[in-house]
Amino acid sequence: MFVIRSLLIGLLVILPEMLAAQSVTLRPLKPTTTKPVLYELRVQLSTPLSPTAVVEVQFPRYFDLSSLKIAGSNQIKGGIQFSVDSTTVTLKRSGLGPAIAAGQPVSLIFGPVAQKDTVAADSVNIRIFYDGLQQRTHFQAFKIGIR
């Protein structure tokens, strides 16, 4: 059975002008290897998320993102837009709603995501662009361990 355990992040890249993240976790809501499932990405950051912030979640190639149809958050007002390519889910704040304050926990739910193989993933890459994709100099990258 494929299980992802929530782990604190291992910080890979940090630019001098930003602070380290407090925590980033990713987990399937109802783990199974037989059906696609919804995933929950939980973040609690020490940098505010602007209304144009973008989160990219890059899965290993043996995940199937083609059936992804929903993305949302109860904490983010104004809505979430999403797009998918072969290995990456891009979650973008709509530009509406207030900034998310530093230290405030935020949960993003998206899916369904299927696993093509029963091989256990060793990591998922996550990039958070605090001020949108136009401001590519203000982001953090994380590699989250999966077991």
C-alpha positions as CSV (number, residue, x, y, z in Angstrom):
1,M,0.0,0.0,0.0
2,F,1.3,3.4,-0.9
3,V,1.4,5.8,2.0
4,I,2.8,9.3,2.2
5,R,3.7,10.5,5.6
6,S,3.7,14.1,6.4
7,L,7.2,15.2,7.0
8,L,8.8,18.6,7.7
9,I,10.5,19.9,4.7
10,G,14.2,19.8,3.8
11,L,15.0,23.2,2.6
12,L,16.9,23.0,-0.7
13,V,17.1,26.5,-2.1
14,I,16.7,29.8,-0.2
15,L,17.5,33.2,-1.5
16,P,19.1,35.8,0.8
17,E,16.1,38.1,0.9
18,M,13.6,35.5,2.3
19,L,13.1,33.5,5.5
20,A,12.9,29.8,5.8
21,A,9.6,28.0,5.7
22,Q,8.2,26.7,8.9
23,S,6.6,23.6,7.4
24,V,5.4,22.1,4.2
25,T,3.6,18.7,4.1
26,L,1.9,16.6,1.4
27,R,-0.4,13.6,1.9
28,P,-3.1,11.7,0.2
29,L,-6.4,12.1,2.0
30,K,-7.4,8.4,1.6
31,P,-4.3,6.5,0.6
32,T,-4.8,3.7,-1.9
33,T,-2.9,2.2,-4.8
34,T,-6.0,1.1,-6.7
35,K,-7.8,4.4,-7.3
36,P,-6.9,8.1,-7.8
37,V,-7.0,10.1,-4.6
38,L,-7.2,13.7,-3.5
39,Y,-4.0,15.2,-2.0
40,E,-3.6,17.8,0.7
41,L,-0.7,20.3,0.6
42,R,-0.3,22.0,4.0
43,V,2.0,25.0,4.3
44,Q,2.8,27.3,7.2
45,L,5.3,29.9,6.0
46,S,7.2,32.7,7.5
47,T,6.7,34.9,4.4
48,P,3.2,36.2,3.4
49,L,1.6,34.7,0.3
50,S,0.4,37.5,-2.0
51,P,-2.9,37.3,-4.0
52,T,-0.8,36.3,-7.0
53,A,1.2,33.6,-5.3
54,V,1.9,30.3,-7.2
55,V,2.7,26.8,-5.9
56,E,4.1,24.2,-8.2
57,V,4.0,20.5,-7.1
58,Q,6.2,18.3,-9.2
59,F,5.5,14.6,-8.8
60,P,7.7,11.7,-10.0
61,R,6.9,10.5,-13.5
62,Y,5.1,7.4,-12.3
63,F,2.2,9.5,-11.1
64,D,-0.8,10.2,-13.4
65,L,-2.1,13.8,-13.2
66,S,-4.3,13.6,-16.2
67,S,-7.5,13.2,-14.2
68,L,-6.9,16.2,-12.0
69,K,-10.2,18.2,-11.9
70,I,-10.4,20.1,-8.7
71,A,-8.3,22.4,-6.5
72,G,-9.3,24.6,-3.7
73,S,-8.6,25.9,-0.2
74,N,-10.9,27.0,2.7
75,Q,-8.2,29.4,3.9
76,I,-7.5,31.2,0.6
77,K,-10.2,33.7,-0.3
78,G,-10.7,34.6,-4.0
79,G,-10.2,31.1,-5.5
80,I,-7.5,28.9,-6.9
81,Q,-6.7,28.3,-10.6
82,F,-4.8,25.2,-11.6
83,S,-3.0,23.7,-14.6
84,V,-1.4,20.4,-15.1
85,D,1.4,19.2,-17.4
86,S,2.9,15.7,-17.4
87,T,4.5,15.8,-13.9
88,T,3.6,19.2,-12.4
89,V,0.5,20.6,-10.8
90,T,0.5,24.4,-10.8
91,L,-1.8,26.1,-8.2
92,K,-2.2,29.8,-8.7
93,R,-4.1,32.3,-6.5
94,S,-6.7,34.1,-8.6
95,G,-5.4,37.6,-7.7
96,L,-8.5,38.2,-5.6
97,G,-8.7,38.1,-1.8
98,P,-6.2,39.3,0.8
99,A,-2.6,38.2,1.2
100,I,-2.2,35.2,3.5
101,A,-0.3,36.3,6.6
102,A,3.0,34.8,7.6
103,G,2.6,32.0,10.0
104,Q,-1.0,31.2,9.0
105,P,-1.5,27.6,8.2
106,V,-3.0,27.0,4.7
107,S,-4.3,23.8,3.2
108,L,-4.7,23.3,-0.5
109,I,-6.6,20.2,-1.7
110,F,-6.3,19.0,-5.3
111,G,-6.8,15.9,-7.3
112,P,-7.6,13.2,-8.1
113,V,-4.0,12.0,-8.6
114,A,-3.2,8.3,-9.5
115,Q,-0.1,6.4,-9.1
116,K,0.9,4.3,-12.2
117,D,3.3,2.0,-10.4
118,T,3.4,0.5,-6.9
119,V,6.9,1.9,-6.6
120,A,7.2,4.1,-3.5
121,A,8.1,7.7,-4.3
122,D,11.1,9.1,-2.6
123,S,10.3,12.7,-3.0
124,V,8.1,15.4,-4.5
125,N,9.5,18.8,-5.4
126,I,7.5,21.9,-4.4
127,R,8.2,25.5,-5.4
128,I,6.4,28.5,-3.9
129,F,6.4,31.8,-5.7
130,Y,5.3,34.3,-3.1
131,D,4.5,37.1,-5.6
132,G,3.5,35.1,-8.7
133,L,5.5,33.7,-11.6
134,Q,6.5,37.1,-12.8
135,Q,8.7,37.5,-9.7
136,R,10.8,34.4,-10.2
137,T,13.5,35.9,-7.9
138,H,11.2,35.5,-4.8
139,F,10.6,31.8,-4.3
140,Q,11.5,28.8,-2.2
141,A,12.1,25.2,-3.4
142,F,11.5,22.2,-1.2
143,K,12.0,18.5,-1.5
144,I,9.5,16.6,0.6
145,G,10.3,13.1,1.6
146,I,7.8,10.4,0.9
147,R,7.6,6.9,2.3
